[in-house]
Amino acid sequence: PLFAIFSSSSQNGSGNGMGLFYRLDDLFPGSNKFCLSLPSGVSPLWIKSGGQEEATVEAESAEADGVVAGFGFDGALNGQEVRNLVKHFLNETFKKDFSTGYFVGSNELMEEFFLPKGVKAGDSFAVALPKGLATKRLPIFRLPVFMYPGVQIPLRIFEPRYKSLVKYCIEKESPFGIIHPESECGCVVNIVKVDDISNSAESIISVQGAVRFRSLANSTFEDFGLEFDDVEMFEDVGAVQRNEMTLNTEEQLSTELSLRKSITNLLEEFNYKHFIQTNGNKDIHEFSFAVAHELSHINTISDEEKLKWLEISDVNERLELLKNALLSLRQV
């Protein structure tokens, strides 16, 4: 490296790496460089460049607020050499636990790491996602949100591992899995639109849920600590058989209709008229997940309850839980 600089993240306003990067860019214009925030207690930091001997840099990183690191490289290094160097640094420093909050580098480096080729803000995508029971290996986004099939949400992407995920999924036409940290059940999602894309700042994407999955706990960690796991997808029990007219008993349909009517009446009571107009004619499974998503924003309903709506595979049981959640809101 041309240089390796460490400073407290509370010094000189460089807490997220951007301030330090601009200072280094003034000192070393045109060089390949990057800065990142490091978690507290990271020491030593291993650096290896091309055929040079490995060196250890001891960072004063015991402070609670951690440190910011900046690295610069000989401009003659090609993109792949720089990539290998940075990957070695990250792998040796963070292993599978790498989750820095900020990473910024020179344009060439950031484009290679994070920008999907040929993609611009406003681009939309339509990729058929798998349905039914199947096992796949997918990139995983662990996020404390409640993601349900059929629901579309925006995601703000700024961590390096998840900027790497966006690049991977768009270029490979692959879905990924969103899973709540408190659950082993998640939802396969597809990137349907890139609302904003940046190689240095945050990107904004829209994703749509397709089918639920259970983690098989076989994780590996790749570029920037991006997690991949084997997942088994599942749907509601009897969903396929109903289409084949094998479980369409009068009792089951009567229960579905009764629960749907009760939930709709409660939603009207709480002035969810626009929601009913938008989702009222969806099939019973899509309707149940749409209601679950709408209620997941209410803080007085526990996270445990919201995860149950995702995890259970009986639509009538889910509808019953949703009805009870609405009734509890009426009491409040």
C-alpha positions in Angstrom: 0.0 0.0 0.0 1.0 3.6 -0.5 -0.4 4.3 3.0 -2.5 2.9 5.8 -4.1 5.4 8.2 -6.1 4.8 11.3 -8.0 7.3 13.4 -10.6 7.3 16.1 -14.1 7.5 14.4 -14.9 10.5 16.7 -11.9 12.5 15.5 -12.1 15.1 12.7 -15.7 14.3 11.8 -14.5 11.1 10.0 -16.8 8.7 11.8 -18.3 7.1 8.7 -15.1 7.0 6.6 -16.2 9.7 4.1 -14.4 12.6 5.8 -11.1 10.6 5.9 -11.6 9.5 2.3 -11.9 13.1 1.0 -8.7 14.1 3.0 -6.8 11.2 1.5 -8.1 12.0 -2.0 -6.7 15.5 -1.7 -3.3 14.1 -0.6 -3.1 11.2 -3.1 -5.2 12.2 -6.2 -5.7 9.5 -8.8 -4.6 6.5 -6.6 -6.8 3.5 -5.8 -7.9 4.0 -2.2 -10.7 3.1 0.2 -11.8 3.9 3.7 -14.1 2.0 6.1 -15.4 2.1 9.6 -14.0 -0.7 11.8 -15.8 -2.2 14.9 -14.0 -1.5 18.2 -11.4 -4.0 19.3 -10.2 -4.9 15.8 -6.4 -5.4 16.1 -4.2 -6.4 14.4 -5.2 -5.6 10.9 -3.6 -7.7 8.2 -2.5 -6.1 4.9 -1.0 -7.9 1.9 -0.1 -6.4 -1.4 0.9 -8.4 -4.5 4.2 -10.2 -3.9 5.2 -8.0 -0.9 5.7 -9.5 2.5 2.8 -9.5 4.8 2.8 -6.7 7.4 0.9 -6.2 10.6 -0.5 -2.8 11.6 -1.5 -2.4 15.2 -4.5 -0.1 15.4 -5.5 1.7 18.5 -9.1 0.4 18.4 -10.1 -0.4 21.9 -12.2 2.8 22.1 -15.9 2.2 22.2 -16.5 4.1 19.0 -14.0 2.1 17.0 -11.7 3.5 14.3 -11.8 4.6 10.7 -9.1 3.0 8.4 -7.9 4.4 5.1 -5.8 2.6 2.5 -4.1 3.7 -0.7 -2.5 1.6 -3.4 -0.1 2.0 -6.3 -2.1 3.2 -9.3 -0.4 0.6 -11.4 -2.3 -2.2 -9.7 -5.1 -3.5 -11.9 -8.6 -3.9 -10.7 -8.3 -7.6 -10.0 -5.1 -7.2 -7.9 -6.8 -4.5 -5.9 -9.9 -6.6 -5.5 -7.8 -9.5 -4.2 -5.9 -7.3 -1.9 -9.1 -5.8 -0.4 -10.7 -9.2 -0.1 -7.7 -10.5 1.7 -7.8 -7.6 4.1 -11.5 -8.0 4.8 -11.3 -11.8 5.2 -8.4 -11.7 7.6 -9.8 -8.8 9.6 -13.5 -9.7 9.9 -13.8 -13.3 8.9 -17.5 -14.1 8.7 -18.5 -11.3 11.1 -17.7 -8.4 8.8 -20.5 -5.9 9.0 -18.8 -2.5 8.7 -21.3 0.3 8.6 -19.5 2.3 5.9 -17.1 1.7 3.0 -16.1 4.2 0.4 -13.4 4.0 -2.3 -12.2 5.4 -5.5 -14.7 5.2 -8.4 -13.0 2.4 -10.3 -12.8 0.2 -7.2 -16.3 1.0 -6.1 -17.8 0.3 -9.5 -16.1 -3.1 -9.7 -17.3 -4.1 -6.2 -20.8 -2.6 -6.1 -22.3 -1.4 -9.4 -24.3 -3.9 -11.5 -23.2 -3.7 -15.1 -25.5 -1.7 -17.3 -28.0 -0.7 -14.6 -29.3 2.8 -13.9 -31.8 4.4 -11.6 -35.4 3.7 -12.6 -34.7 0.3 -14.2 -37.3 -2.4 -13.5 -37.0 -6.1 -13.5 -39.4 -9.0 -13.9 -37.9 -12.3 -12.8 -40.0 -15.4 -12.2 -39.4 -16.7 -8.7 -39.7 -20.3 -7.6 -42.9 -21.5 -6.0 -43.7 -24.6 -4.1 -41.4 -26.9 -2.1 -37.8 -26.7 -3.3 -34.4 -26.3 -1.8 -32.1 -23.6 -3.1 -28.9 -21.8 -2.1 -29.6 -18.0 -1.8 -27.9 -14.9 -0.6 -29.3 -13.8 2.7 -30.3 -10.4 4.0 -30.8 -10.5 7.8 -33.0 -7.6 8.6 -35.4 -6.8 11.5 -38.4 -6.3 9.2 -41.4 -8.6 8.6 -41.5 -9.6 5.0 -44.5 -11.5 3.6 -45.3 -13.0 0.1 -46.8 -10.6 -2.4 -45.8 -7.5 -0.5 -43.5 -4.9 -2.1 -41.2 -2.7 0.1 -38.3 -0.3 -0.5 -34.8 -1.1 1.0 -32.0 1.4 1.6 -28.7 -0.4 0.9 -25.5 1.0 2.4 -23.5 -1.8 4.0 -20.9 -3.3 1.7 -22.1 -6.8 2.0 -25.6 -5.8 0.9 -24.4 -3.5 -1.9 -22.5 -6.6 -3.1 -25.8 -8.6 -2.8 -27.6 -6.1 -5.1 -24.8 -6.5 -7.7 -24.9 -10.3 -7.5 -28.7 -10.7 -7.7 -29.1 -8.3 -10.6 -26.2 -9.7 -12.7 -27.1 -13.4 -11.9 -30.9 -12.8 -12.1 -31.2 -14.3 -8.7 -33.7 -13.7 -5.9 -32.4 -13.4 -2.3 -33.9 -14.2 1.1 -34.9 -11.7 3.8 -34.9 -13.2 7.3 -35.7 -11.6 10.6 -32.8 -12.1 13.2 -35.2 -13.7 15.6 -36.5 -16.4 13.2 -35.3 -19.2 11.1 -38.2 -18.5 8.6 -37.9 -15.9 5.9 -39.2 -14.7 2.6 -37.7 -15.1 -0.9 -37.8 -11.7 -2.6 -37.0 -10.4 -6.1 -35.5 -7.0 -6.9 -38.3 -5.4 -9.1 -36.9 -1.9 -9.4 -33.7 0.1 -8.8 -34.9 3.4 -7.5 -31.5 4.9 -7.0 -28.0 3.3 -7.5 -24.7 4.6 -6.2 -21.2 3.2 -6.0 -20.4 5.2 -2.9 -23.5 6.4 -1.2 -26.6 4.3 -0.4 -28.7 2.7 -3.0 -32.5 2.3 -2.9 -34.2 -0.8 -4.4 -37.8 -2.1 -4.3 -38.3 -5.8 -3.6 -41.4 -8.1 -3.7 -41.9 -11.1 -1.6 -42.6 -14.4 -3.4 -42.6 -17.5 -1.2 -41.5 -18.3 2.3 -38.5 -20.4 3.3 -36.9 -22.1 6.3 -33.2 -21.8 6.8 -31.3 -25.1 6.7 -28.5 -23.5 8.7 -25.7 -24.2 6.2 -24.3 -20.7 5.9 -21.1 -19.6 4.1 -19.8 -16.1 3.8 -18.4 -14.6 0.6 -17.5 -11.1 -0.7 -17.7 -8.5 2.1 -19.2 -11.1 4.4 -22.3 -11.6 2.3 -24.1 -14.7 3.7 -25.3 -17.6 1.5 -27.5 -20.3 2.9 -29.5 -23.4 1.8 -33.2 -22.7 2.2 -36.3 -24.9 1.9 -39.3 -23.1 0.5 -42.8 -23.8 1.6 -46.4 -22.7 1.1 -49.6 -22.9 3.1 -50.7 -26.5 3.8 -53.4 -27.5 1.3 -52.8 -24.6 -1.1 -52.0 -26.9 -4.0 -54.7 -29.4 -3.1 -57.3 -26.7 -3.1 -56.4 -25.9 -6.7 -57.0 -29.6 -7.4 -60.4 -29.5 -5.6 -59.4 -32.2 -3.1 -59.7 -30.1 0.1 -62.4 -27.7 -0.8 -64.8 -28.8 1.9 -67.8 -26.7 2.7 -66.6 -26.3 6.3 -63.1 -25.0 5.4 -64.5 -22.5 2.9 -67.1 -21.4 5.3 -64.4 -20.7 8.0 -62.3 -18.8 5.5 -65.3 -16.6 4.4 -66.3 -16.0 8.0 -62.8 -15.0 9.1 -62.3 -12.8 6.0 -65.6 -11.0 6.6 -64.7 -10.4 10.3 -61.3 -9.0 9.4 -62.7 -6.8 6.7 -65.3 -5.4 9.1 -62.6 -4.7 11.7 -60.5 -3.0 9.1 -63.4 -0.8 8.0 -63.9 0.0 11.7 -60.3 1.2 11.9 -60.7 3.2 8.6 -58.6 1.0 6.4 -60.9 1.7 3.4 -58.1 2.2 0.9 -56.5 -1.0 1.9 -59.7 -2.9 1.5 -60.2 -1.4 -2.0 -56.7 -2.4 -3.0 -56.6 -5.9 -1.4 -60.2 -7.0 -0.9 -60.4 -9.2 -4.0 -57.1 -11.0 -3.6 -57.2 -14.7 -3.0 -57.3 -15.8 0.6 -53.5 -16.4 1.0 -52.5 -13.1 -0.6 -55.2 -11.3 1.4 -53.9 -12.8 4.7 -50.3 -11.7 4.0 -51.4 -8.2 2.9 -53.2 -7.8 6.2 -50.2 -9.1 8.1 -48.0 -6.6 6.4 -50.4 -3.8 7.2 -50.5 -4.7 10.8 -46.8 -5.3 11.1 -46.3 -1.5 11.3 -48.2 -1.3 14.6 -45.8 -1.2 17.6 -48.3 -2.5 20.1 -48.4 -5.9 18.4 -45.4 -8.0 19.5 -42.7 -9.1 17.1 -43.4 -12.7 18.2 -46.9 -12.4 16.9 -45.8 -10.8 13.6 -43.4 -13.7 13.1 -46.1 -16.2 13.7 -48.1 -14.8 10.8 -45.1 -15.6 8.6 -44.2 -19.0 10.1 -47.5 -20.8 10.3 -48.6 -22.8 7.2 -52.4 -22.9 7.8 -54.2 -19.9 6.3 -57.2 -20.2 8.6 -54.9 -20.2 11.6 -53.2 -17.1 10.3 -56.6 -15.4 9.7 -57.7 -16.2 13.2 -54.5 -14.7 14.6 -55.0 -11.5 12.5 -58.6 -11.2 13.6 -57.5 -11.5 17.3 -54.8 -8.9 16.7 -57.4 -6.5 15.4 -59.7 -7.2 18.3 -56.9 -6.4 20.8 -56.4 -3.1 19.0 -60.1 -2.3 19.5 -59.6 -2.8 23.2 -56.6 -0.5 23.3 
